[in-house]
Amino acid sequence: MNTLIIKVDELMLKPQDLMVAAKILREGGLVAFPTETVYGLGANALDTLAARKIYEAKGRPSDNPLIVHISEISDLEVLAREIPEKAYQLANVFWPGPLTIILKKKDCVPNGTTGGLDTVAIRLPANPIARNLIAESGVYVAAPSANISGKPSPTKAEHVIKDMNGKIDMIIDGGMATLGLESTIIDLSGSTPVILRPGCITKVMLENVIGKVEVDPVILSKNPDPQAVPKAPGMKYRHYAPEGKLTIYEGDTTLVIDAINQKAKEKQDSGKCVGVIATDETSDLYRFGIVKTIGSRKDEASIAAGLYAILREFDELHTEYIYTESFADHSLGHAIMNRLLKAAGYRIVKVV
């Protein structure tokens, strides 16, 4: 397949810029496009065959549900039933933006899009390219991250090109995704709101709008159940993983740095290519391997934005072993650790 690649500036967006991409979506094709979180791989959400193409292009398990992207809050009523007031409260505050809401689906949403579930995950993205593409296409767009399943999510068009060139119809290069982590997912299909995936919209932010919110214990479980049915994207399968073996070191910062230095030296001396993920505050303290700075602990958003890009950089360098510090398990750090745990295959070394 010949993949058409176009560059679009979201600040100078013209209607004609997205006409070809919109036509591809209407006709059942695949288009990768930027959102404020990561790049998405889009298809007509109400077309079972089109949704199947997403799974095939990504190599994604068919029981892993897709998120349906919309361009207006009123689209909720087309796709979902029994919509609680809390859904509208959250939508009015956080949409457009990085929040996905799970609701009971209407029959028009095929099981091929929802991974066989009777619920549908819905998001209204903030990125103007994404919103205009959805509106111009006239269809609701199912769009997981535009990467090979299990690999780090793409935050730049170059990442998408590496994974999807020749597999899909079009890639829209809209620059770097600003947030760098997938949307927060909250399930409103039951009696109690439950966070199924943490993101930039935190538990505290949600509770400030709708009151008590629970967190699914699977999110930071160190021993996930391989037989569990995933309620939302990313809950069951290994995700975000680099080619090299990633290990998280947890404990007192000084002890963690010493332990990583020791392990990095050991692997380097044995002829292995080693990478170390450091922060602005600690990068000068690592003496072995390829050291890359992910951001500052004083600015968790910088760490979130740089996580997937740094994992992909280590892939380009064919790094065999990667060591990283852990991060605080609260606020945005909750989402960062959720992604790191999956990327590491739950490998954690507790340093005492």
PENORRA-V949945 format. One record per helix or strand of 2 or more residues. SS is the DSSP state (A for helix, B for strand). FROM is the first residue (numbers start at 0). TO is the last residue. If there is no record, write none. Layout:
BEGIN
ss:SS from:FROM to:TO
ss:SS from:FROM to:TO
END
This chain:
BEGIN
ss:B from:3 to:6
ss:A from:9 to:11
ss:A from:14 to:25
ss:B from:30 to:32
ss:B from:39 to:43
ss:A from:47 to:57
ss:B from:66 to:68
ss:A from:72 to:78
ss:B from:79 to:80
ss:A from:84 to:93
ss:B from:98 to:104
ss:A from:110 to:113
ss:B from:118 to:122
ss:A from:127 to:136
ss:B from:140 to:144
ss:A from:156 to:163
ss:B from:169 to:172
ss:B from:183 to:186
ss:B from:193 to:196
ss:A from:202 to:209
ss:B from:213 to:214
ss:B from:244 to:250
ss:A from:252 to:268
ss:B from:273 to:277
ss:A from:282 to:284
ss:B from:289 to:292
ss:A from:299 to:315
ss:B from:320 to:324
ss:A from:331 to:342
ss:B from:347 to:350
END
